[in-house]
Amino acid sequence: MFKKNLFAILILMVFLFTGIKNSHAQIKEFVVTIKRGDKITILCSSRLLPYPDYSGDNVITRVPDGTILIVKEIKETKSGYMGSIIYWFKVEYKQKIGWISIFCTDASVDYKPWEN
């Protein structure tokens, strides 16, 4: 019984990790098509942060949905236990420069407004 359960868990893990890698590949492929100077649109209110993957309270400002921004730079960070890849765009909003994550932008292939 133990061997059957272990085998089932291993099969499940293979499917999960394969899905994670494929999802990352899809996002990376899309992000590669975005380059400096391209426009992105904010799809849900986002924080403009002093640097990528910032988790402190010192938010520069909030950028409302519908705002169109020009990408100045793109960075990739790893976050969390699984080392998930998150992409960040350096942008300027109302003479303030900071970073916005790919989530809640039209650059994210995984954006689903009903999950917010």
N, C-alpha and C positions, 0 to 999 in steps of 0.2 A: 504494500500500500504506500509506504514512504517513497519508494522509487517512482511509482506512478505520479504521485503528487509533485515530487521534485522535477520530474520530466515535464509535467504540465506547466509548472512555474517557469522553467527554463524556456519553453516554447513561447509562453506569454511575454517573457522579457525580451526575447529576440524580436517579436512583433512590435513591442513598445519602442525599443531602441531604434529599430529600422524606421518606424514612423517619425521619431524625433529627428533622425538624421535627414530624412526626406523633407520634412517641414523646414529645417534649417537650410537645406540646399535650395528650396524654393525661394525663401526670403533672401538668401545671399544672392541668388541669380537675379532677383528683381532689384536689389540694392545696387548691384554692379551696374545696372542700366542707369542708375541715378548718379550724376556726377556734379562736381562743383559748378555752380551757375544755374543748375536746374531749379525749377519751381516745385514746391510741395504745398499741399493744402492741409490745414489742421481740420480734422473731422470731429474732434471733441476737445473741449478746453484742456490745454496742456500747460505744464510748468516750464518756464524758461530757467534753466539751471546754470550755475557757474561753471560746471564741468560735467562730463559724461558720468553716468552712474552715481550721481550725487544723491545722498539720502538725508542730508541735514535740513534744517529749517530755513536756511538762508536762500530762499527762492528769489530770483531776480524780479520776475513778474509772471503773470498768467497770460497766455495767448488764447484768445477766444476762437471757437470753432468758425470755420469759413475763412480764416486768415490765410493769405497766400504769402509764402516766404521763399527766399532764395537760399539755396544750400551753399555755404561757404567752405565746409569741410565735412568729411564723414569719418567716424571712428567706430570701432567694433570693441565691445567689452564682453567679458565673461562674468556671469552672475549666478549666484545660487549654488546649491549642492551639486547639481548636474552640470554646472558650467555652461548654462544656456547662453547663447550668443545674443546680444542686444546691440542694435545699430543706433547710432546717435548722429544727429545733424547739427552742425554749428550754423546758427542763423542770426539775423539781426531783426529786431522788432522794436519799433519806436526808439531808435538810436541806442538800443541796448543789445549787446551781443551775448549769446549764451547757447546752451545745448538743449535739444528736444529729442526724445526717443522716437524711434520709428513708429511705435504704437500710437494710434489716434492720428496718423497722417495717411494720406492717400498712397503713400509708398509702402504701406504694410499690406501684404496680401492676406493677412490673418485678421484684419480689423472687422469686428462684428459689433455694431453699436448696441444690439440687444443684450450683449453680455456685460455691459458697463453698469 
